[in-house]
Amino acid sequence: MSVRATETFDAALRDAIVAGVERTRWRALRERVESFLAAGDFSYERSFLFVRPAIAFLIAMAAIIPRDLPGREGVVAACGAALIYNFYIAYLVFAKRMYLLRASSILLDNLAVLSGALYVFRAMGHAGYESDLWLVFLMLIVTNGLYYGPIGSTLFAALWTGMLVGTTIGFYDVDSYSRSALPVRFTFFVLTTFVAISLSAELRQRSRRLERQSRQTLSMLATIVEARDSDAGQHLRRITYFSRALALNMGYDEKTANEIAYAAMIHDVGKAQVADAILKKPGPLTAAERQEIEKHTIWGHDLLAENDEFTEACEVARSHHERWDGSGYPDGLAAERIPLSARITAVADVYDALISKRPYKDAWTARDAIEEIRRLSGTHFDPRVVESFTELYDSGVLHAIDAEMREEIARDRREDLAA
């Protein structure tokens, strides 16, 4: 598909979604959280959610080592709480896929730091105790630059800088060393903030470049599948857009929806290893041939598993033939054990197969295909995914996708004839 055609289709799809499906508050909230975090690679977020407890532990050690540090019990209490809730939230986010809780982790982290810092600096100020504990704020500014986008990094750098200035002025006497050193420390904070923001912007750019490269690689792999199977080309393109629209309608942000769409596009990459005699056989397959072609899920998984950037695509390639009732293959997964991206792809895949003409069958009407999808809800498909897909049909989004795809095919043919 050409870049121009893709941009035109994306615009048509967005218009259809806005016109046909009301944007949910959940999705709007999620998109705002994602734009604020702007952390980019989700695998990096996974590691960072475990790094934060390590940071809390180190801060607690820094407070415990000087035994005469006033208020150190406040630091220990705040860091201890951070250790507990960060591990628990990490479990809920990555095991239970409660992704929006990442925002809760951020909120709790900042409340813990603020409360602990106020307590210990108040105690140090009243005791006239001078300490380098303020350097912890510099570490927080730098690490926030790694995790947040430029906007989030700027806001939190301002928060820690304000905390330094406020606690110094509020808790230390005018003639104390901390008050006299405040201008130098403030300048140091500002310079560190610039470095953190620049680092955040560079990481975000690199993440986007890697994302583009990953998509290009997946597109090339899809081309291989298309070359092996003459029926695959338009089918892969349509389920890419069906999956994207479905993911958006289920509340995913645009970035994640795109990842699922590209994973759907490459879901049958394992068929590149299926023999032509089986893949292109005009008649029904024997039991042995059926068993051989079912191995494409394993072969696709093994191929994509070699690249950490293809985690979503790897899950979809392996699990798109699993069934909600556990009767699918290759692993016999059931219900929520099947990755949601694979459940989304399965619905889009079957729907498009039904409405497409094949040498061995006529095309079904869209209404008949939707009725079949509904009939298989709870056995073959996830009922929640079916409900969302039905909303897309009722609102006209699926029709808009199909119509635009047909126009795009006709346009390509006209351009080929003109050339």
URWO-V639011 format. One record per backbone hydrogen bond with DSSP energy under -0.5 kcal/mol. NH is the residue of the N-H (numbers start at 0). CO is the residue of the C=O. If there is no record, write none. Layout:
nh,co
NH,CO
NH,CO
This chain:
nh,co
5,1
6,2
7,3
8,4
9,5
10,6
11,7
12,8
13,9
14,10
15,11
16,12
17,13
18,14
19,15
20,16
27,23
28,24
29,25
30,26
31,27
32,28
33,29
34,30
35,31
36,32
37,33
40,38
44,40
45,41
46,42
47,43
48,44
49,45
49,46
50,46
51,47
53,49
54,50
55,51
56,52
57,53
58,54
59,55
60,56
61,57
62,58
63,59
64,60
65,61
66,64
68,65
71,68
73,70
74,70
75,71
76,72
77,73
78,74
79,75
80,76
81,77
82,78
83,79
84,80
85,81
86,82
87,83
88,84
89,85
90,86
91,87
92,88
93,89
94,90
95,90
97,91
98,96
100,97
101,98
102,99
103,99
104,100
105,101
106,102
107,103
108,104
109,105
110,106
111,107
112,108
113,109
114,110
115,111
116,112
117,113
118,114
119,115
120,116
121,117
122,118
123,119
124,120
125,121
126,122
127,123
127,124
128,123
134,131
135,132
136,133
137,133
138,134
139,135
140,136
141,137
142,138
143,139
144,140
145,141
146,142
147,143
148,35
151,35
152,148
153,149
154,150
155,151
156,152
157,153
158,154
159,155
160,156
161,157
162,158
163,159
164,160
165,161
166,162
167,163
168,164
169,165
170,166
171,167
175,172
179,175
180,176
181,178
184,180
185,181
186,182
187,183
188,184
189,185
190,186
191,187
192,188
193,189
194,190
195,191
196,192
197,193
198,194
199,195
200,196
201,197
202,198
203,199
204,200
205,201
206,202
207,203
208,204
209,205
210,206
211,207
212,208
213,209
214,210
215,211
216,212
217,213
218,214
219,215
220,216
221,217
222,218
223,219
224,220
225,221
226,222
227,223
228,224
229,227
231,228
232,228
234,230
235,231
236,232
237,233
238,234
239,235
240,236
241,237
242,238
243,239
244,240
245,241
246,242
247,243
248,244
249,245
250,247
251,246
256,252
257,253
258,254
259,255
260,256
261,257
262,258
263,259
264,260
265,261
266,263
268,265
270,267
271,268
272,269
273,270
277,274
278,274
279,275
280,277
289,285
290,286
291,287
292,288
293,289
294,291
295,292
296,293
298,294
299,295
300,296
301,297
302,298
303,299
304,300
305,302
306,303
309,306
310,307
313,309
314,310
315,311
316,312
317,313
318,314
319,315
321,318
322,332
323,379
324,378
325,322
328,320
334,323
336,333
337,334
341,338
342,338
343,339
344,340
345,341
346,342
347,343
348,344
349,345
350,346
351,347
352,348
353,349
354,350
355,351
357,360
360,357
363,353
368,364
369,365
370,366
371,367
372,368
373,369
374,370
375,371
376,373
377,380
378,375
379,375
380,375
385,381
386,382
387,383
388,384
389,385
390,386
391,387
392,388
393,389
394,390
395,392
396,391
397,391
399,395
400,396
401,397
402,398
403,399
404,400
405,401
406,402
407,403
408,404
409,405
410,406
411,407
412,408
413,409
414,410
415,411
416,412
417,413
418,414
